[in-house]
C-alpha cells in the first residue's frame, strides 16, 4: 500500500510539474486532482469540489491532490496555549 501511494505521489508530481505554468495562469490557489493514468486533471475551489469532479469521471481511481502554487494541498497549524 505504501509503495502504491509513493508511486501515486511521484507520478502525480511529475505530471503537476509539466502542467504547472498553465495551471498557475488559469487557477492559482485552487485545487487540482490529477489522474496519473490519463494525466487528466480536475480543478475546483475546494478540496471537496475537486475530488467530487474527479470521482464523477473516474469513481474507482485515486488522485494526486495539489493546491496550485502552494507547497501543500492542506496545512494544519498547531497553536499551543500557555
MIMAR-161313 format. One line per 10 residues: number of its first residue (from 0); their letters; for each residue x negated, y, z negated of N, C-alpha, C. Coordinates in steps of 0.05 Angstrom, whole numbers. Layout:
NUM> A> X:Y:Z:X:Y:Z:X:Y:Z; ... $
END
This chain:
0> XXXXXXXXXX> -17:-24:0:0:0:0:-17:25:0; -38:25:-17:-56:49:-19:-70:53:8; -79:31:20:-92:33:46:-73:44:67; -48:36:66:-28:46:85:-24:77:81; -23:86:56:-19:114:50:-44:130:59; -68:119:55:-92:133:64:-92:136:95; -83:115:109:-82:116:138:-62:137:147; -39:138:133:-18:158:140:-30:186:136; -43:191:113:-54:217:107:-76:225:128; -93:206:134:-115:211:152:-105:217:180 $
10> XXXXXXXXXX> -87:201:190:-76:205:217:-59:231:218; -44:235:197:-27:259:195:-44:285:196; -66:285:180:-84:308:180:-97:313:207; -104:291:220:-116:293:247:-97:306:267; -72:298:266:-52:310:284:-47:339:276; -44:344:250:-39:371:240:-61:390:250; -86:382:248:-108:399:257:-106:405:287; -96:386:303:-94:390:331:-72:410:338; -51:412:322:-28:430:328:-27:454:310; -47:457:293:-46:478:272:-42:506:284 $
20> XXXXXXXXXX> -58:514:304:-55:541:315:-27:547:325; -15:527:338:13:531:348:32:534:324; 29:517:304:46:518:280:43:544:265; 19:554:263:14:579:249:29:602:263; 30:602:289:44:623:304:74:621:301; 85:597:300:114:595:301:127:589:274; 111:580:254:125:570:230:107:572:205; 90:592:203:72:594:179:89:596:154; 81:580:134:95:580:108:118:560:106; 127:549:129:148:529:129:135:501:126 $
30> XXXXXXXXXX> 152:481:124:143:454:120:144:439:147; 126:420:150:126:403:174:123:374:165; 139:357:178:138:328:174:127:317:200; 104:304:198:91:293:222:93:263:223; 104:253:246:106:225:250:81:216:264; 64:199:251:39:192:263:41:173:286; 63:159:289:67:141:312:72:155:338; 87:177:337:94:192:361:80:219:364; 67:228:342:56:255:340:77:277:340; 102:269:338:124:288:337:125:300:309 $
40> XXXXXXXXXX> 133:326:308:135:338:282:162:353:279; 170:356:255:196:369:248:190:392:229; 203:415:234:198:439:218:223:445:202; 219:455:178:242:464:161:233:484:141; 252:498:130:246:519:109:241:507:82; 251:483:77:247:470:52:237:441:57; 226:429:36:217:402:39:240:383:45; 262:387:32:286:370:36:297:373:65; 299:397:74:309:402:101:290:389:122; 265:391:118:245:380:137:246:349:138 $
50> XXXXXXXXXX> 247:337:114:248:308:114:274:297:124; 296:311:119:322:304:129:322:303:159; 311:324:172:309:325:201:293:302:212; 270:297:199:253:275:209:267:248:206; 280:243:183:293:218:178:318:214:196; 330:235:206:352:232:225:343:218:250; 319:225:259:309:213:284:295:187:279; 280:185:257:264:161:251:270:153:222; 292:140:217:300:134:190:282:114:175; 268:98:189:251:77:176:222:84:175 $
60> XXXXXXXXXX> 214:108:182:186:116:183:179:133:159; 152:134:154:141:152:133:128:174:148; 127:198:135:116:221:148:94:234:132; 76:247:146:56:264:133:69:291:130; 70:301:105:83:327:100:62:348:94; 65:371:106:47:394:101:64:419:99; 53:438:85:64:466:86:45:481:103; 55:491:125:38:503:146:23:527:136; -3:525:138:-21:547:129:-28:546:100; -20:525:86:-26:522:57:-44:497:53 $
70> XXXXXXXXXX> -58:497:31:-75:474:25:-59:449:16; -36:454:5:-19:431:-5:10:437:2; 26:416:5:54:419:11:69:430:-13; 62:420:-37:74:430:-62:53:432:-83; 57:448:-102:39:451:-125:55:453:-150; 42:444:-172:55:445:-198:36:461:-216; 46:483:-226:30:499:-243:36:491:-272; 16:486:-287:19:478:-315:11:502:-333; 29:509:-349:24:531:-368:24:521:-396; 3:527:-410:2:519:-438:11:542:-456 $
80> XX> 28:535:-474:37:556:-493:19:554:-517; 10:578:-527:-8:578:-551:6:568:-576 $
END
